Amino acid sequence: MLNLGLTEEVLIQTAKLRFALVLSAGFTIFDDVAKQLKTVGRPHLQQPFVMVAPLYGIQTDQHSGGFPPRMVARIRAMMYKQFFFCPFKNSPLIVDSVARLDRMHPVLHMSVAGVKSPSFVPSDYALSPEALGVLMGMLRELFGSTDEPDLKVVRDLAMEALPPDAKAGS
């Protein structure tokens, strides 16, 4: 009764509602094409979505499943290209968290035009301009930029604060 094609299969997955950084929310959608796609049964080819990087907690006494302290120190020092540290101070976060740039994904925020999805609940919080600049540099680097001199300066400064026991090879 699901009308699966020859190359399709049913997947079942569980998911959590978790905090995430919205990386992009503006995509091109043309109304004339939307009408045409709806007529031919392919409205999914042009849907409104936001690109997010999910946040994961760090290990604490109350939460043993998060990022361990040595990794957190290295993430704060920007040693990982795929992780971005997000402190909980002055935010809706419960604990310090790590944005996983290696797990970026789209989230449909409207199931049909005008009907908001329960999987996307935006807040009024945003990264500071400085933090946003660092994140944008990291994203450009992640996508292949070979020249991010400002990011190198920030990374060098962050490395100076790295505790000795968190240095690579220790």
DSSP file (Angstrom, degrees, kcal/mol; ACC not computed):
  #  RESIDUE AA STRUCTURE BP1 BP2  ACC     N-H-->O    O-->H-N    N-H-->O    O-->H-N    TCO  KAPPA ALPHA  PHI   PSI    X-CA   Y-CA   Z-CA
    1    1 A M              0   0    0      0, 0.0     0, 0.0     0, 0.0     0, 0.0   0.000 360.0 360.0 360.0  -5.4    0.0    0.0    0.0
    2    2 A L        -     0   0    0      2,-0.0     0, 0.0     8,-0.0     0, 0.0   0.582 360.0-135.0 -89.4  -9.6    3.1    2.3    0.1
    3    3 A N        -     0   0    0      1,-0.2     2,-0.2     2,-0.0     0, 0.0   0.945  31.8-172.4  55.6  53.4    3.6    2.1   -3.7
    4    4 A L        -     0   0    0      1,-0.1    -1,-0.2     4,-0.1     2,-0.1  -0.566  15.1-132.4 -77.9 139.5    7.4    1.6   -3.4
    5    5 A G    >   -     0   0    0     -2,-0.2     3,-1.6     1,-0.1    -1,-0.1  -0.262  32.7 -93.6 -80.1 175.3    9.4    1.7   -6.6
    6    6 A L  T 3  S+     0   0    0      1,-0.3    -1,-0.1    -2,-0.1    -2,-0.1   0.801 127.0  42.2 -61.6 -30.1   12.0   -0.9   -7.5
    7    7 A T  T 3  S+     0   0    0      2,-0.0     2,-0.3     0, 0.0    -1,-0.3   0.186 101.0  93.0-103.2  16.9   14.8    1.2   -6.0
    8    8 A E    <   +     0   0    0     -3,-1.6     2,-0.3     2,-0.0    -4,-0.1  -0.821  45.5 177.1-113.9 150.6   13.0    2.2   -2.9
    9    9 A E        -     0   0    0     -2,-0.3     2,-0.4    -5,-0.0    -4,-0.1  -0.967  33.1-106.2-143.8 160.4   12.8    0.7    0.6
   10   10 A V        -     0   0    0     -2,-0.3     2,-0.4    -6,-0.0    -6,-0.0  -0.755  33.6-169.9 -90.6 130.7   11.1    1.6    3.9
   11   11 A L        -     0   0    0     -2,-0.4     2,-0.4     2,-0.0    -2,-0.0  -0.952   7.8-158.1-118.6 141.2   13.3    2.9    6.6
   12   12 A I        +     0   0    0     -2,-0.4     2,-0.3     2,-0.0    -2,-0.0  -0.970  19.9 170.3-118.1 135.5   12.3    3.5   10.2
   13   13 A Q        -     0   0    0     -2,-0.4     2,-0.3     2,-0.0    -2,-0.0  -0.992  25.8-139.6-144.6 146.4   14.3    5.9   12.3
   14   14 A T        -     0   0    0     -2,-0.3     2,-0.3     2,-0.0    -2,-0.0  -0.747  24.9-175.5-101.1 158.4   14.1    7.5   15.7
   15   15 A A        -     0   0    0     -2,-0.3     2,-0.3     2,-0.0    -2,-0.0  -0.993  17.5-136.1-151.3 154.3   15.0   11.1   16.2
   16   16 A K        -     0   0    0     -2,-0.3     2,-0.8     2,-0.0    -2,-0.0  -0.820  22.9-122.5-107.6 150.9   15.4   13.7   19.0
   17   17 A L        +     0   0    0     -2,-0.3     2,-0.3   103,-0.0   103,-0.1  -0.865  52.5 164.8 -86.1 113.6   14.2   17.3   19.0
   18   18 A R        -     0   0    0     -2,-0.8    38,-0.1     1,-0.0     2,-0.0  -0.902  42.0 -91.8-132.8 159.7   17.6   19.0   19.7
   19   19 A F        +     0   0    0     -2,-0.3    36,-2.7    36,-0.2     2,-0.3  -0.327  48.4 174.8 -63.9 151.6   19.1   22.4   19.5
   20   20 A A  E     -A   54   0A   0     34,-0.3     2,-0.5    79,-0.1    79,-0.1  -0.986  34.1-113.3-154.6 155.2   20.8   23.2   16.3
   21   21 A L  E     -A   53   0A   0     32,-2.6    32,-2.1    -2,-0.3     2,-0.7  -0.823  30.0-132.7 -88.8 129.0   22.5   26.2   14.6
   22   22 A V  E     +A   52   0A   0     -2,-0.5    30,-0.2    30,-0.2     3,-0.1  -0.752  27.9 177.6 -81.7 116.3   20.6   27.4   11.6
   23   23 A L  E     +     0   0A   0     28,-3.0     2,-0.3    -2,-0.7    29,-0.2   0.777  66.5   4.2 -91.4 -30.6   23.3   27.7    8.9
   24   24 A S  E     +A   51   0A   0     27,-1.5    27,-2.9     1,-0.1    -1,-0.3  -0.957  49.7 166.7-157.2 135.7   21.1   28.8    6.0
   25   25 A A        +     0   0    0     -2,-0.3     2,-0.6    25,-0.2    24,-0.1   0.357  58.1  86.1-130.0   2.0   17.4   29.5    5.7
   26   26 A G        +     0   0    0     22,-0.1     2,-0.3     2,-0.0    -1,-0.1  -0.899  47.2 158.4-115.3 110.7   17.1   31.2    2.3
   27   27 A F        -     0   0    0     -2,-0.6     2,-0.5    22,-0.1    -3,-0.0  -0.908  44.6 -99.8-126.8 156.5   16.7   29.1   -0.8
   28   28 A T        +     0   0    0     -2,-0.3     2,-0.4     2,-0.0    -2,-0.0  -0.620  43.2 168.0 -81.9 123.2   15.3   29.8   -4.2
   29   29 A I        -     0   0    0     -2,-0.5     2,-0.5    17,-0.0    17,-0.0  -0.993  19.7-154.4-135.1 126.9   11.7   28.7   -4.8
   30   30 A F     >  -     0   0    0     -2,-0.4     4,-2.3     1,-0.1     5,-0.1  -0.891   9.0-148.9-104.9 127.3    9.7   29.9   -7.8
   31   31 A D  H  > S+     0   0    0     -2,-0.5     4,-2.1     1,-0.2     5,-0.2   0.869  97.4  54.6 -62.1 -38.5    5.9   29.9   -7.4
   32   32 A D  H  > S+     0   0    0      1,-0.2     4,-1.6     2,-0.2    -1,-0.2   0.894 111.6  44.4 -65.3 -37.5    5.3   29.2  -11.1
   33   33 A V  H  > S+     0   0    0      2,-0.2     4,-3.2     1,-0.2     5,-0.2   0.876 108.2  58.8 -71.7 -36.9    7.5   26.0  -10.9
   34   34 A A  H  X S+     0   0    0     -4,-2.3     4,-2.3     1,-0.2    -2,-0.2   0.915 106.4  47.9 -57.8 -43.7    5.8   25.1   -7.6
   35   35 A K  H  X S+     0   0    0     -4,-2.1     4,-2.0     2,-0.2    -1,-0.2   0.919 113.4  47.7 -63.0 -43.0    2.4   25.0   -9.3
   36   36 A Q  H  X S+     0   0    0     -4,-1.6     4,-1.7     1,-0.2    -2,-0.2   0.920 111.9  49.3 -64.5 -44.1    3.8   22.9  -12.2
   37   37 A L  H  <>S+     0   0    0     -4,-3.2     5,-3.2     1,-0.2     4,-0.3   0.880 109.6  52.0 -63.9 -38.0    5.6   20.5   -9.8
   38   38 A K  H ><5S+     0   0    0     -4,-2.3     3,-1.1    -5,-0.2    -1,-0.2   0.906 106.9  53.8 -64.2 -40.6    2.4   20.0   -7.8
   39   39 A T  H 3<5S+     0   0    0     -4,-2.0    -1,-0.2     1,-0.2    -2,-0.2   0.868 113.0  42.1 -61.8 -38.2    0.4   19.2  -10.9
   40   40 A V  T 3<5S-     0   0    0     -4,-1.7    -1,-0.2    -5,-0.1    -2,-0.2   0.324 118.7-107.8 -95.3   8.4    2.9   16.4  -11.9
   41   41 A G  T < 5S+     0   0    0     -3,-1.1    -3,-0.2    -4,-0.3     3,-0.1   0.777  90.1 106.2  77.6  27.1    3.2   15.0   -8.4
   42   42 A R    > < +     0   0    0     -5,-3.2     3,-1.8    -6,-0.1    -4,-0.2  -0.225  21.6 138.0-130.8  47.3    6.7   16.2   -7.6
   43   43 A P  G >   +     0   0    0      0, 0.0     3,-1.6     0, 0.0    -5,-0.1   0.734  64.2  75.5 -65.3 -18.9    6.4   19.1   -5.2
   44   44 A H  G 3  S+     0   0    0      1,-0.3     3,-0.4    -7,-0.1    -2,-0.0   0.645  77.4  75.6 -66.5 -13.8    9.3   17.7   -3.2
   45   45 A L  G <  S+     0   0    0     -3,-1.8    -1,-0.3     1,-0.3     2,-0.2   0.636 107.6  29.5 -73.3 -11.2   11.7   19.0   -5.8
   46   46 A Q  S <  S+     0   0    0     -3,-1.6    -1,-0.3    -4,-0.2   -17,-0.0  -0.655  82.8 150.9-149.4  85.3   11.2   22.5   -4.5
   47   47 A Q        -     0   0    0     -3,-0.4     2,-0.4    -2,-0.2    64,-0.1  -0.894  47.7-110.9-120.4 148.5   10.5   22.7   -0.7
   48   48 A P        +     0   0    0      0, 0.0    61,-0.8     0, 0.0    62,-0.7  -0.644  53.0 150.9 -75.6 126.9   11.2   25.3    1.9
   49   49 A F  E     - B   0 108A   0     -2,-0.4     2,-0.4    59,-0.2    59,-0.2  -0.948  37.8-131.8-147.4 167.6   13.9   24.0    4.3
   50   50 A V  E     - B   0 107A   0     57,-2.3    57,-2.6    -2,-0.3     2,-0.5  -0.952  19.7-130.2-121.2 145.8   16.6   25.2    6.6
   51   51 A M  E     -AB  24 106A   0    -27,-2.9   -28,-3.0    -2,-0.4   -27,-1.5  -0.849  35.5-177.9 -95.1 126.8   20.1   23.8    6.8
   52   52 A V  E     -AB  22 105A   0     53,-2.6    53,-2.1    -2,-0.5   -30,-0.2  -0.871  30.7-146.9-126.9 157.1   21.2   23.1   10.4
   53   53 A A  E     -A   21   0A   0    -32,-2.1   -32,-2.6    -2,-0.3    51,-0.1  -0.979  34.6-131.2-117.1 112.3   24.2   21.8   12.3
   54   54 A P  E     -A   20   0A   0      0, 0.0    46,-2.6     0, 0.0     2,-0.4  -0.269  14.5-129.9 -67.6 150.7   22.8   19.8   15.3
   55   55 A L  E     -C   99   0B   0    -36,-2.7     2,-0.4    44,-0.2    44,-0.2  -0.840  19.4-167.4-103.6 137.9   24.2   20.5   18.8
   56   56 A Y  E     -C   98   0B   0     42,-2.3    42,-2.7    -2,-0.4    11,-0.1  -0.961  22.2-116.0-123.7 141.2   25.5   17.7   21.1
   57   57 A G  E     -C   97   0B   0     -2,-0.4    10,-1.6    40,-0.2     2,-0.2  -0.203  23.6-118.5 -73.6 163.8   26.2   18.1   24.8
   58   58 A I  B     -e   67   0C   0     38,-1.3     2,-0.2     8,-0.3     8,-0.2  -0.646  40.7 -85.9 -97.4 160.8   29.6   17.8   26.5
   59   59 A Q        +     0   0    0      8,-3.3     2,-0.3    -2,-0.2     5,-0.2  -0.469  58.0 159.1 -68.5 129.5   30.3   15.2   29.2
   60   60 A T        -     0   0    0      3,-2.7     6,-0.1    -2,-0.2     3,-0.0  -0.819  58.1 -92.6-136.5 177.9   29.4   16.3   32.7
   61   61 A D  S    S+     0   0    0     -2,-0.3     3,-0.2     1,-0.2    -2,-0.0   0.843 130.3  42.0 -62.4 -32.0   28.7   14.5   36.0
   62   62 A Q  S    S+     0   0    0      1,-0.2     2,-0.4     2,-0.0    -1,-0.2   0.673 120.9  42.3 -88.0 -18.2   25.0   14.5   35.0
   63   63 A H    >   +     0   0    0      1,-0.1    -3,-2.7    -5,-0.1     3,-0.7  -0.857  57.8 171.5-133.8  96.9   25.6   13.6   31.4
   64   64 A S  T 3  S+     0   0    0     -2,-0.4    -5,-0.1    -5,-0.2    -1,-0.1   0.577  70.7  69.0 -83.1  -8.3   28.1   10.9   30.8
   65   65 A G  T 3  S+     0   0    0     -7,-0.1    -1,-0.2     2,-0.0    -6,-0.1   0.413  80.4  93.5 -93.8   3.5   27.4   10.5   27.1
   66   66 A G  S <  S-     0   0    0     -3,-0.7    -8,-0.3    -8,-0.2    -9,-0.1  -0.057  91.8 -55.2 -86.4-170.6   28.7   13.8   25.8
   67   67 A F  B     -e   58   0C   0    -10,-1.6    -8,-3.3     1,-0.1    -1,-0.2  -0.458  64.0-116.0 -64.1 132.0   32.0   14.9   24.3
   68   68 A P    >>  -     0   0    0      0, 0.0     4,-2.3     0, 0.0     3,-0.5  -0.319  26.2-105.2 -71.6 157.1   34.8   14.0   26.8
   69   69 A P  H 3> S+     0   0    0      0, 0.0     4,-2.6     0, 0.0     5,-0.2   0.831 117.4  53.7 -53.6 -41.4   36.9   16.8   28.4
   70   70 A R  H 3> S+     0   0    0      1,-0.2     4,-1.8     2,-0.2     5,-0.1   0.917 111.8  45.9 -62.3 -41.5   40.1   16.3   26.3
   71   71 A M  H <> S+     0   0    0     -3,-0.5     4,-2.7     2,-0.2    -1,-0.2   0.908 110.6  53.4 -65.8 -40.7   38.0   16.5   23.1
   72   72 A V  H  X S+     0   0    0     -4,-2.3     4,-2.9     1,-0.2    -2,-0.2   0.916 107.5  50.9 -60.9 -43.6   36.2   19.6   24.4
   73   73 A A  H  X S+     0   0    0     -4,-2.6     4,-1.4     1,-0.2    -1,-0.2   0.910 113.2  45.8 -60.1 -41.6   39.5   21.4   25.1
   74   74 A R  H  <>S+     0   0    0     -4,-1.8     5,-2.8     2,-0.2     6,-0.4   0.858 111.5  51.7 -70.4 -35.3   40.7   20.6   21.6
   75   75 A I  H ><5S+     0   0    0     -4,-2.7     3,-1.7     1,-0.2    10,-0.4   0.926 108.8  50.6 -65.6 -44.0   37.3   21.7   20.1
   76   76 A R  H 3<5S+     0   0    0     -4,-2.9    -1,-0.2     1,-0.3    -2,-0.2   0.831 108.8  52.4 -62.1 -31.3   37.6   25.0   22.0
   77   77 A A  T 3<5S-     0   0    0     -4,-1.4    -1,-0.3    -5,-0.2    -2,-0.2   0.388 116.1-120.2 -84.7   3.5   41.1   25.3   20.5
   78   78 A M  T < 5 +     0   0    0     -3,-1.7    -3,-0.2    80,-0.1    -2,-0.1   0.824  68.3 140.1  63.2  35.0   39.7   24.7   17.1
   79   79 A M      < +     0   0    0     -5,-2.8     2,-0.5    -6,-0.1    -4,-0.2   0.728  58.9  66.4 -78.2 -21.4   41.8   21.7   16.4
   80   80 A Y        -     0   0    0     -6,-0.4     3,-0.4     3,-0.2    -2,-0.0  -0.868  65.7-160.1-101.6 130.7   38.8   19.9   14.8
   81   81 A K  S    S+     0   0    0     -2,-0.5    61,-0.1     1,-0.2    -1,-0.1   0.759  91.9  51.7 -75.0 -24.4   37.5   21.3   11.5
   82   82 A Q  S    S+     0   0    0     19,-0.1    19,-2.3    18,-0.1    20,-0.9   0.450  99.4  70.4 -96.7  -1.0   34.1   19.6   11.9
   83   83 A F  E     -D  100   0B   0     -3,-0.4     2,-0.4    17,-0.2    17,-0.2  -0.952  54.3-169.8-123.3 138.9   33.2   20.8   15.5
   84   84 A F  E     -D   99   0B   0     15,-1.9    15,-3.4    -2,-0.4     2,-0.2  -0.988  22.9-130.6-127.8 121.4   32.2   24.3   16.7
   85   85 A F  E     -D   98   0B   0     -2,-0.4    13,-0.2   -10,-0.4    11,-0.0  -0.498  21.0-172.2 -76.1 135.6   32.0   25.0   20.4
   86   86 A C  E     -D   97   0B   0     11,-3.2    11,-3.0    -2,-0.2     2,-0.1  -0.935  12.7-147.9-129.3 107.2   28.8   26.7   21.7
   87   87 A P        -     0   0    0      0, 0.0     6,-0.2     0, 0.0     9,-0.1  -0.413  11.9-137.1 -72.2 151.5   28.8   27.8   25.4
   88   88 A F    >   +     0   0    0     -2,-0.1     3,-1.6     4,-0.1     5,-0.2   0.636  64.5 121.1 -83.5 -12.2   25.5   27.7   27.2
   89   89 A K  T 3  S-     0   0    0      1,-0.3     4,-0.1     3,-0.1     5,-0.0  -0.263  87.6  -1.0 -56.3 130.8   26.0   31.1   28.8
   90   90 A N  T 3  S+     0   0    0      1,-0.2    -1,-0.3     3,-0.1    -2,-0.1   0.823 117.6  95.8  57.6  36.0   23.3   33.6   27.9
   91   91 A S  S <  S-     0   0    0     -3,-1.6    -1,-0.2     2,-0.2    -3,-0.0  -0.890  88.8-105.5-142.0 172.2   21.5   31.1   25.7
   92   92 A P  S    S+     0   0    0      0, 0.0    -4,-0.1     0, 0.0    -3,-0.1   0.523  82.2 116.5 -79.1  -2.9   18.7   28.5   25.9
   93   93 A L        -     0   0    0     -5,-0.2    -2,-0.2    -6,-0.2     3,-0.1  -0.288  59.1-149.7 -64.5 151.1   21.2   25.7   26.0
   94   94 A I  S    S+     0   0    0      1,-0.2     2,-0.3     2,-0.1    -1,-0.1   0.807  78.3   6.7 -89.9 -35.2   21.3   23.6   29.2
   95   95 A V  S    S-     0   0    0     -8,-0.1    -1,-0.2    -6,-0.0   -35,-0.0  -0.906  98.4 -72.4-138.2 164.9   25.0   22.7   29.0
   96   96 A D        -     0   0    0     -2,-0.3   -38,-1.3    -9,-0.1     2,-0.3  -0.338  62.2-166.4 -54.0 144.9   28.0   23.7   26.8
   97   97 A S  E     -CD  57  86B   0    -11,-3.0   -11,-3.2   -40,-0.2     2,-0.4  -0.853  21.7-132.1-137.5 168.5   27.5   22.1   23.4
   98   98 A V  E     -CD  56  85B   0    -42,-2.7   -42,-2.3    -2,-0.3     2,-0.5  -0.991  16.8-139.0-126.6 125.2   29.3   21.3   20.2
   99   99 A A  E     -CD  55  84B   0    -15,-3.4   -15,-1.9    -2,-0.4     2,-1.0  -0.722  17.6-141.9 -80.9 128.1   27.8   22.0   16.8
  100  100 A R  E >   + D   0  83B   0    -46,-2.6     3,-1.6    -2,-0.5   -17,-0.2  -0.781  21.7 179.1 -95.5  97.0   28.5   19.0   14.5
  101  101 A L  G >  S+     0   0    0    -19,-2.3     3,-1.1    -2,-1.0    -1,-0.2   0.740  81.5  64.7 -68.6 -21.6   29.3   20.5   11.1
  102  102 A D  G 3  S+     0   0    0    -20,-0.9    -1,-0.3     1,-0.2   -19,-0.1   0.482 102.2  50.1 -78.3  -1.7   29.9   16.9    9.9
  103  103 A R  G <  S+     0   0    0     -3,-1.6    -1,-0.2   -21,-0.2    -2,-0.2   0.020  75.8 147.4-123.3  26.4   26.2   16.3   10.5
  104  104 A M    <   +     0   0    0     -3,-1.1   -51,-0.2   -51,-0.1    -3,-0.1  -0.323  20.2 161.7 -58.7 143.5   24.7   19.2    8.7
  105  105 A H  E     -B   52   0A   0    -53,-2.1   -53,-2.6   -55,-0.0     2,-0.2  -0.990  39.8 -99.0-160.2 158.7   21.3   18.4    7.2
  106  106 A P  E     -B   51   0A   0      0, 0.0     2,-0.4     0, 0.0   -55,-0.2  -0.565  28.6-161.4 -80.4 147.2   18.2   20.0    5.9
  107  107 A V  E     -B   50   0A   0    -57,-2.6   -57,-2.3    -2,-0.2     2,-0.5  -0.995  17.7-133.0-127.0 123.5   15.1   20.3    8.0
  108  108 A L  E     -B   49   0A   0     -2,-0.4    11,-0.2   -59,-0.2   -59,-0.2  -0.640  21.0-175.1 -73.1 123.0   11.7   20.9    6.4
  109  109 A H  S    S+     0   0    0    -61,-0.8     8,-2.0    -2,-0.5     2,-0.4   0.495  71.9  42.1-101.3  -3.2   10.1   23.7    8.4
  110  110 A M  E     -F  116   0D   0    -62,-0.7    -1,-0.2     6,-0.3     6,-0.2  -0.960  60.0-164.5-140.3 123.5    6.8   23.5    6.6
  111  111 A S  E    S-     0   0D   0      4,-1.8     2,-0.3    -2,-0.4    -1,-0.1   0.924  86.4  -1.4 -72.9 -42.8    5.1   20.3    5.6
  112  112 A V  E >  S-F  115   0D   0      3,-0.6     3,-2.9   -65,-0.0    -1,-0.3  -0.933 111.4 -59.5-136.7 162.8    2.8   22.1    3.2
  113  113 A A  T 3  S+     0   0    0     -2,-0.3     3,-0.1     1,-0.3    -2,-0.0  -0.142 124.6   1.8 -48.3 120.9    2.6   25.8    2.4
  114  114 A G  T 3  S+     0   0    0      1,-0.2     2,-0.8    -3,-0.0    -1,-0.3   0.290 101.9 110.7  86.8 -10.3    1.8   27.6    5.6
  115  115 A V  E <   -F  112   0D   0     -3,-2.9    -4,-1.8     0, 0.0    -3,-0.6  -0.863  62.3-142.7-102.5 107.8    1.7   24.6    7.9
  116  116 A K  E     -F  110   0D   0     -2,-0.8    -6,-0.3    -6,-0.2    -7,-0.1  -0.402  13.1-123.5 -73.2 143.1    4.7   24.7   10.3
  117  117 A S    >   -     0   0    0     -8,-2.0     3,-1.3     1,-0.1    -1,-0.1  -0.609   6.4-136.6 -83.8 142.1    6.5   21.5   11.2
  118  118 A P  T 3  S+     0   0    0      0, 0.0    -1,-0.1     0, 0.0     3,-0.1   0.579 100.2  72.1 -72.0  -6.8    6.9   20.5   14.8
  119  119 A S  T 3  S+     0   0    0    -11,-0.2     2,-0.4     1,-0.2   -10,-0.1   0.469  93.7  56.6 -86.9  -0.8   10.5   19.6   14.0
  120  120 A F    <   +     0   0    0     -3,-1.3    -1,-0.2   -11,-0.1    -3,-0.1  -0.915  55.0 163.8-136.3 108.9   11.6   23.2   13.7
  121  121 A V        -     0   0    0     -2,-0.4   -12,-0.0    -3,-0.1     2,-0.0  -0.868  24.9-154.0-124.5  94.9   11.1   25.6   16.5
  122  122 A P        -     0   0    0      0, 0.0     2,-0.2     0, 0.0    -2,-0.0  -0.297   6.3-155.9 -71.3 153.8   13.2   28.8   16.0
  123  123 A S        -     0   0    0      2,-0.2     0, 0.0    -2,-0.0     0, 0.0  -0.701  28.2-113.1-118.0 174.9   14.4   30.9   18.9
  124  124 A D  S    S+     0   0    0     -2,-0.2     2,-0.2     2,-0.0    -1,-0.0   0.340  81.5 108.7 -89.6   6.8   15.4   34.5   19.1
  125  125 A Y        +     0   0    0      0, 0.0     2,-0.3     0, 0.0    -2,-0.2  -0.577  41.9 173.1 -88.8 148.0   19.0   33.6   19.9
  126  126 A A        -     0   0    0     -2,-0.2     2,-0.1  -105,-0.0    -2,-0.0  -0.969  36.5 -93.8-146.1 159.4   21.9   34.1   17.5
  127  127 A L        -     0   0    0     -2,-0.3   -41,-0.0     1,-0.1  -106,-0.0  -0.409  49.3-102.4 -68.1 150.6   25.7   33.8   17.5
  128  128 A S     >  -     0   0    0      1,-0.1     4,-2.9    -2,-0.1     5,-0.2  -0.336  36.1-106.0 -65.2 159.0   27.6   37.0   18.2
  129  129 A P  H  > S+     0   0    0      0, 0.0     4,-2.0     0, 0.0    -1,-0.1   0.877 122.5  50.4 -56.1 -37.1   29.1   38.7   15.1
  130  130 A E  H  > S+     0   0    0      2,-0.2     4,-1.9     1,-0.2     5,-0.1   0.939 112.0  45.4 -67.2 -46.1   32.5   37.5   16.1
  131  131 A A  H  > S+     0   0    0      1,-0.2     4,-2.7     2,-0.2    -1,-0.2   0.891 111.8  53.1 -64.4 -38.5   31.4   33.9   16.6
  132  132 A L  H  X S+     0   0    0     -4,-2.9     4,-2.8     1,-0.2    -1,-0.2   0.899 106.8  52.7 -62.6 -40.2   29.5   33.9   13.4
  133  133 A G  H  X S+     0   0    0     -4,-2.0     4,-2.1    -5,-0.2    -1,-0.2   0.901 110.6  47.0 -61.6 -40.9   32.6   35.1   11.6
  134  134 A V  H  X S+     0   0    0     -4,-1.9     4,-2.4     2,-0.2    -2,-0.2   0.937 112.8  49.0 -65.3 -46.4   34.6   32.2   13.0
  135  135 A L  H  X S+     0   0    0     -4,-2.7     4,-2.6     1,-0.2    -2,-0.2   0.914 110.6  50.2 -60.1 -43.6   31.8   29.7   12.1
  136  136 A M  H  X S+     0   0    0     -4,-2.8     4,-2.6     1,-0.2    -1,-0.2   0.902 110.3  50.3 -63.1 -40.2   31.6   31.1    8.5
  137  137 A G  H  X S+     0   0    0     -4,-2.1     4,-2.4     2,-0.2    -1,-0.2   0.909 110.9  49.5 -62.0 -41.2   35.4   30.7    8.2
  138  138 A M  H  X S+     0   0    0     -4,-2.4     4,-2.7     2,-0.2    -2,-0.2   0.901 110.9  49.5 -65.1 -40.1   35.2   27.1    9.4
  139  139 A L  H  X S+     0   0    0     -4,-2.6     4,-1.9     2,-0.2    -2,-0.2   0.918 110.8  49.2 -65.3 -42.5   32.4   26.4    7.0
  140  140 A R  H  <>S+     0   0    0     -4,-2.6     5,-2.7     1,-0.2    -2,-0.2   0.930 113.7  47.2 -61.2 -43.0   34.4   27.8    4.1
  141  141 A E  H ><5S+     0   0    0     -4,-2.4     3,-1.7     1,-0.2    -2,-0.2   0.906 109.2  53.7 -63.5 -41.8   37.4   25.8    5.1
  142  142 A L  H 3<5S+     0   0    0     -4,-2.7    -1,-0.2     1,-0.3    -2,-0.2   0.838 108.5  50.9 -61.8 -32.7   35.3   22.7    5.5
  143  143 A F  T 3<5S-     0   0    0     -4,-1.9    -1,-0.3    -5,-0.2    -2,-0.2   0.229 134.3 -81.8 -94.5  14.6   34.1   23.2    1.9
  144  144 A G  T < 5S+     0   0    0     -3,-1.7    -3,-0.2     1,-0.3     2,-0.1   0.454  71.8 152.0 111.7  -0.1   37.5   23.6    0.5
  145  145 A S      < -     0   0    0     -5,-2.7    -1,-0.3    -6,-0.2     3,-0.1  -0.439  21.6-171.3 -63.7 134.3   38.8   27.1    1.0
  146  146 A T  S    S+     0   0    0      1,-0.2     2,-0.4    -2,-0.1    -1,-0.2   0.426  70.4  62.3-105.0  -1.2   42.6   27.1    1.2
  147  147 A D        +     0   0    0      1,-0.1    -1,-0.2     2,-0.0     3,-0.1  -0.793  48.8 137.7-131.9  91.1   42.9   30.7    2.3
  148  148 A E     >  +     0   0    0     -2,-0.4     4,-1.9    -3,-0.1     3,-0.2  -0.596  14.2 163.2-127.7  68.5   41.4   31.6    5.6
  149  149 A P  H  > S+     0   0    0      0, 0.0     4,-1.9     0, 0.0     5,-0.1   0.850  75.2  53.0 -61.1 -36.6   44.0   33.9    7.2
  150  150 A D  H  > S+     0   0    0      1,-0.2     4,-2.1     2,-0.2     5,-0.2   0.899 108.9  50.3 -65.2 -38.9   41.6   35.4    9.8
  151  151 A L  H  > S+     0   0    0     -3,-0.2     4,-2.8     1,-0.2    -1,-0.2   0.877 107.2  54.4 -65.6 -37.5   40.6   31.9   10.9
  152  152 A K  H  X S+     0   0    0     -4,-1.9     4,-2.6     2,-0.2    -1,-0.2   0.909 107.7  50.1 -63.1 -41.5   44.3   30.9   11.3
  153  153 A V  H  X S+     0   0    0     -4,-1.9     4,-2.2     2,-0.2    -2,-0.2   0.938 113.1  45.7 -61.3 -47.6   44.9   33.9   13.6
  154  154 A V  H  X S+     0   0    0     -4,-2.1     4,-2.5     1,-0.2    -2,-0.2   0.914 113.2  50.2 -62.5 -43.2   41.9   32.9   15.8
  155  155 A R  H  X S+     0   0    0     -4,-2.8     4,-2.3     2,-0.2    -1,-0.2   0.910 109.3  51.1 -62.7 -42.7   43.0   29.3   15.8
  156  156 A D  H  X S+     0   0    0     -4,-2.6     4,-1.1     1,-0.2    -1,-0.2   0.910 111.9  47.4 -61.4 -42.5   46.5   30.3   16.8
  157  157 A L  H  X S+     0   0    0     -4,-2.2     4,-0.6     1,-0.2     3,-0.3   0.905 111.9  49.9 -64.7 -41.7   45.2   32.4   19.7
  158  158 A A  H >< S+     0   0    0     -4,-2.5     3,-0.9     1,-0.2     4,-0.2   0.867 105.3  57.6 -65.3 -36.4   42.8   29.5   20.8
  159  159 A M  H >< S+     0   0    0     -4,-2.3     3,-1.4     1,-0.2    -1,-0.2   0.819  96.2  64.0 -64.5 -30.2   45.7   27.1   20.7
  160  160 A E  H 3< S+     0   0    0     -4,-1.1    -1,-0.2    -3,-0.3    -2,-0.2   0.796 102.6  49.3 -63.8 -27.4   47.6   29.2   23.3
  161  161 A A  T << S+     0   0    0     -3,-0.9    -1,-0.3    -4,-0.6    -2,-0.2   0.421  82.6 120.7 -91.1   0.5   44.9   28.6   25.8
  162  162 A L    <   -     0   0    0     -3,-1.4     5,-0.1    -4,-0.2   -88,-0.1  -0.489  69.4-118.7 -68.8 125.5   44.9   24.8   25.3
  163  163 A P    >   -     0   0    0      0, 0.0     3,-1.9     0, 0.0     4,-0.5  -0.339  22.2-118.3 -61.7 146.0   45.8   22.9   28.5
  164  164 A P  G >  S+     0   0    0      0, 0.0     3,-1.1     0, 0.0     6,-0.1   0.841 112.5  57.9 -56.4 -35.9   49.0   20.9   28.2
  165  165 A D  G 3  S+     0   0    0      1,-0.2     5,-0.1     5,-0.0   -95,-0.0   0.602 103.6  54.6 -73.7  -8.3   47.2   17.5   28.8
  166  166 A A  G <  S+     0   0    0     -3,-1.9    -1,-0.2     2,-0.1     3,-0.1   0.489  79.7 115.4 -99.9  -5.1   45.0   18.2   25.8
  167  167 A K  S X  S-     0   0    0     -3,-1.1     3,-2.0    -4,-0.5   -93,-0.0  -0.335  82.6 -88.7 -63.8 146.4   47.8   18.7   23.3
  168  168 A A  T 3  S+     0   0    0      1,-0.3    -1,-0.1     2,-0.1    -2,-0.1  -0.282 113.8  22.4 -57.2 136.3   47.9   16.1   20.6
  169  169 A G  T 3         0   0    0     -3,-0.1    -1,-0.3     1,-0.0    -2,-0.1   0.393 360.0 360.0  88.2  -3.3   50.0   13.1   21.5
  170  170 A S    <         0   0    0     -3,-2.0    -2,-0.1    -6,-0.1    -3,-0.1   0.470 360.0 360.0 -94.2 360.0   49.7   13.7   25.3
